[in-house]
Amino acid sequence: MAGDHNEEFDLRQSIVDACREMTALGINQGTSGNISVRFGEGMLVTPSGVPYDRMTPEDIVFMDWTGAWKAVGDNVPSSEWRFHLDILKAKPEVGAVVHAHPIYCTIIAIMNMKIPAIHYMIAAAGGNDIPCAPYAQYGTAALSEAAVAALQDRRACLLAHHGLIATGPHLAKALWLAVEVEVLAKQYHGCLQLGTPPLLSDEEIDSLLKRWGQYGLRDKKNVAAA
């Protein structure tokens, strides 16, 4: 049991650290973003309205797969808990979900545009584009359904008039992908100032996906083996 307790505390601390890192990296503002990590028979998710610089591991909320939750004190789960829960339930390979409002991702999302294959790093998200889910109000079942559909064969998506969702097998990789998608969004925005950018072909992206493997942020065991 002590090991389970230590694992849970470490995951809670990792969520707090990642929230602060989102701010330091410039991919989120205020308390607008949220993070979840798969744990036991449910997930650990950030609380609503708690500033990252004051957040503690004890503030993180546990929610089971039915949507029932428990927290310390007056904390309640993030208003976006629904799509976190539904993504983790729909995609067993996902261990963490990062949601943020990066400036360039949000600009592209406001325009209801996807990010196309302008650069080979698009493959990090699992396909030849990063789709934009149609608009729905935050915290609603409609938004959750749209997000899950957009992520059906992708690891990241935009949310129209809203922001970004990035997923990964663990939190470090989900946060890494969030940063990579924001870089792609900035590159795409810059290209659009010059004209219509040429795109990599579907065949090229398919070839890249076959080669992808552990390209990018590597898990420790793979680094040791490399």
C-alpha positions as CSV (number, residue, x, y, z in Angstrom):
1,M,0.0,0.0,0.0
2,A,2.9,2.3,0.7
3,G,4.1,1.9,-2.8
4,D,0.6,2.8,-4.2
5,H,0.5,5.8,-2.0
6,N,3.9,6.9,-3.2
7,E,2.9,6.4,-6.8
8,E,-0.2,8.5,-6.4
9,F,1.7,11.3,-4.7
10,D,4.3,11.3,-7.4
11,L,1.7,11.5,-10.1
12,R,-0.1,14.3,-8.3
13,Q,3.2,16.2,-8.0
14,S,4.0,15.6,-11.7
15,I,0.7,17.2,-12.6
16,V,1.5,20.3,-10.5
17,D,5.0,20.5,-12.0
18,A,3.6,20.1,-15.5
19,C,1.0,22.9,-14.9
20,R,3.7,25.3,-13.9
21,E,5.9,24.2,-16.8
22,M,3.0,25.0,-19.2
23,T,3.1,28.6,-17.9
24,A,6.9,28.7,-18.1
25,L,6.8,27.4,-21.6
26,G,4.3,30.1,-22.6
27,I,1.7,27.6,-23.8
28,N,-1.0,28.6,-21.3
29,Q,-2.3,31.6,-19.4
30,G,-3.7,31.8,-15.9
31,T,-5.8,28.9,-14.9
32,S,-7.3,28.1,-18.3
33,G,-5.4,24.8,-19.0
34,N,-6.0,21.5,-17.3
35,I,-4.2,18.1,-17.1
36,S,-5.3,14.6,-16.3
37,V,-3.3,11.3,-15.7
38,R,-4.7,7.8,-15.7
39,F,-4.5,6.3,-12.2
40,G,-6.1,3.1,-10.9
41,E,-9.8,2.9,-11.7
42,G,-10.0,6.4,-13.0
43,M,-7.9,9.5,-13.3
44,L,-6.2,12.3,-11.4
45,V,-7.3,15.7,-12.8
46,T,-6.5,19.3,-12.0
47,P,-8.9,21.3,-9.8
48,S,-11.0,24.2,-11.1
49,G,-9.8,27.7,-10.5
50,V,-6.7,27.0,-8.4
51,P,-3.7,29.1,-9.6
52,Y,-0.8,27.0,-10.6
53,D,1.7,28.8,-8.3
54,R,-0.6,27.9,-5.3
55,M,-1.5,24.4,-6.4
56,T,-0.3,21.4,-4.3
57,P,-0.4,17.7,-4.9
58,E,-3.3,17.4,-2.4
59,D,-5.4,19.8,-4.6
60,I,-5.5,17.3,-7.5
61,V,-8.9,15.6,-7.8
62,F,-9.4,11.8,-8.2
63,M,-12.3,10.9,-10.5
64,D,-13.4,7.3,-11.2
65,W,-14.7,6.1,-14.6
66,T,-18.3,6.8,-13.6
67,G,-17.6,10.5,-13.1
68,A,-17.8,10.3,-9.3
69,W,-15.0,12.2,-7.7
70,K,-13.4,13.1,-4.3
71,A,-11.2,16.0,-3.4
72,V,-9.7,17.7,-0.4
73,G,-11.5,20.8,1.0
74,D,-13.5,22.9,-1.5
75,N,-11.8,21.8,-4.6
76,V,-13.8,20.6,-7.6
77,P,-12.5,19.0,-10.8
78,S,-11.7,21.1,-13.8
79,S,-14.7,22.3,-15.8
80,E,-13.2,20.3,-18.7
81,W,-13.1,17.0,-16.7
82,R,-15.6,15.4,-19.2
83,F,-13.4,15.3,-22.2
84,H,-10.4,14.2,-20.1
85,L,-12.5,11.2,-18.8
86,D,-14.0,10.3,-22.2
87,I,-10.6,10.5,-24.0
88,L,-8.9,8.2,-21.4
89,K,-11.9,5.8,-21.6
90,A,-11.9,5.7,-25.4
91,K,-8.2,5.4,-25.9
92,P,-6.6,2.9,-23.5
93,E,-3.1,3.7,-24.9
94,V,-3.4,7.2,-23.6
95,G,-2.0,7.8,-20.1
96,A,-2.2,11.6,-19.9
97,V,-4.2,14.4,-21.5
98,V,-3.0,18.0,-21.6
99,H,-5.3,20.9,-22.5
100,A,-4.1,24.4,-23.0
101,H,-4.7,27.6,-24.9
102,P,-1.4,28.3,-26.7
103,I,-1.5,31.5,-28.7
104,Y,-0.9,30.1,-32.2
105,C,-2.9,27.0,-31.8
106,T,-5.8,29.1,-30.6
107,I,-5.4,31.5,-33.5
108,I,-5.7,28.6,-36.0
109,A,-8.6,27.1,-34.0
110,I,-10.5,30.4,-34.0
111,M,-10.3,30.2,-37.8
112,N,-11.7,26.7,-37.7
113,M,-8.6,25.5,-39.5
114,K,-6.6,22.3,-39.2
115,I,-2.8,22.3,-39.2
116,P,-1.8,20.5,-42.5
117,A,1.4,18.7,-43.3
118,I,3.7,21.7,-43.6
119,H,6.5,19.9,-41.7
120,Y,7.4,16.3,-41.1
121,M,6.9,16.8,-37.3
122,I,3.1,16.7,-38.1
123,A,3.7,12.9,-37.8
124,A,4.2,13.3,-34.0
125,A,0.4,13.7,-33.8
126,G,-0.2,10.4,-35.6
127,G,-1.3,11.5,-39.1
128,N,-1.1,13.9,-42.0
129,D,-2.8,16.8,-40.1
130,I,-3.9,18.0,-36.7
131,P,-7.7,18.3,-37.0
132,C,-9.9,21.0,-35.5
133,A,-12.9,19.7,-33.7
134,P,-16.1,21.8,-34.3
135,Y,-17.1,24.3,-31.7
136,A,-19.1,23.4,-28.6
137,Q,-19.3,25.1,-25.2
138,Y,-16.6,24.3,-22.7
139,G,-17.4,21.5,-20.2
140,T,-20.2,20.0,-22.3
141,A,-20.9,16.5,-23.5
142,A,-21.0,18.0,-27.1
143,L,-17.4,19.3,-26.7
144,S,-16.3,15.9,-25.3
145,E,-17.9,14.0,-28.2
146,A,-16.2,16.4,-30.7
147,A,-12.8,16.0,-29.1
148,V,-13.0,12.2,-28.9
149,A,-14.0,12.0,-32.6
150,A,-11.1,14.4,-33.7
151,L,-8.7,12.2,-31.7
152,Q,-9.9,8.9,-33.1
153,D,-6.7,8.3,-35.0
154,R,-4.7,11.3,-33.8
155,R,-2.7,12.1,-30.6
156,A,-3.6,15.8,-30.7
157,C,-6.3,18.1,-32.0
158,L,-7.4,21.7,-31.9
159,L,-10.8,22.8,-30.5
160,A,-12.6,25.5,-32.5
161,H,-12.6,28.9,-30.8
162,H,-10.9,27.3,-27.8
163,G,-7.4,25.7,-27.8
164,L,-5.5,22.5,-27.9
165,I,-5.6,18.9,-26.6
166,A,-2.5,16.7,-26.7
167,T,-2.3,13.1,-25.4
168,G,0.5,10.7,-24.6
169,P,1.3,7.4,-23.0
170,H,2.5,9.4,-20.0
171,L,2.5,13.1,-19.0
172,A,6.0,14.0,-20.1
173,K,5.2,12.9,-23.7
174,A,1.7,14.6,-23.7
175,L,3.3,17.9,-22.6
176,W,6.1,17.5,-25.2
177,L,3.5,17.0,-27.9
178,A,1.6,20.1,-26.8
179,V,4.7,22.2,-27.3
180,E,5.5,20.6,-30.7
181,V,1.9,21.3,-31.9
182,E,2.2,24.9,-30.8
183,V,5.5,25.2,-32.8
184,L,3.7,23.7,-35.9
185,A,0.8,26.2,-35.4
186,K,3.3,29.1,-35.3
187,Q,5.1,27.8,-38.4
188,Y,1.8,27.5,-40.2
189,H,0.6,30.9,-39.2
190,G,3.9,32.3,-40.5
191,C,3.6,30.5,-43.8
192,L,0.1,31.8,-44.3
193,Q,1.6,35.4,-44.2
194,L,3.6,34.6,-47.3
195,G,0.9,32.6,-49.2
196,T,-0.4,29.1,-49.4
197,P,2.3,26.7,-48.2
198,P,3.3,23.6,-50.1
199,L,2.4,20.4,-48.2
200,L,4.1,17.1,-47.8
201,S,2.2,14.3,-49.5
202,D,0.1,11.7,-47.8
203,E,2.6,9.1,-49.0
204,E,5.5,10.9,-47.4
205,I,3.7,11.2,-44.1
206,D,2.8,7.5,-44.3
207,S,6.4,6.7,-44.8
208,L,7.4,8.9,-41.9
209,L,4.8,7.2,-39.6
210,K,6.3,3.8,-40.4
211,R,9.8,5.1,-39.4
212,W,8.6,7.1,-36.4
213,G,9.1,4.7,-33.5
214,Q,10.6,6.6,-30.6
215,Y,11.5,9.8,-32.6
216,G,11.2,12.8,-30.4
217,L,11.0,12.5,-26.7
218,R,12.2,9.1,-25.7
219,D,11.2,7.0,-22.7
220,K,14.1,6.4,-20.3
221,K,14.4,2.7,-21.1
222,N,14.8,3.5,-24.8
223,V,17.4,6.1,-24.1
224,A,19.4,3.6,-22.1
225,A,19.1,1.1,-25.0
226,A,20.1,3.6,-27.7
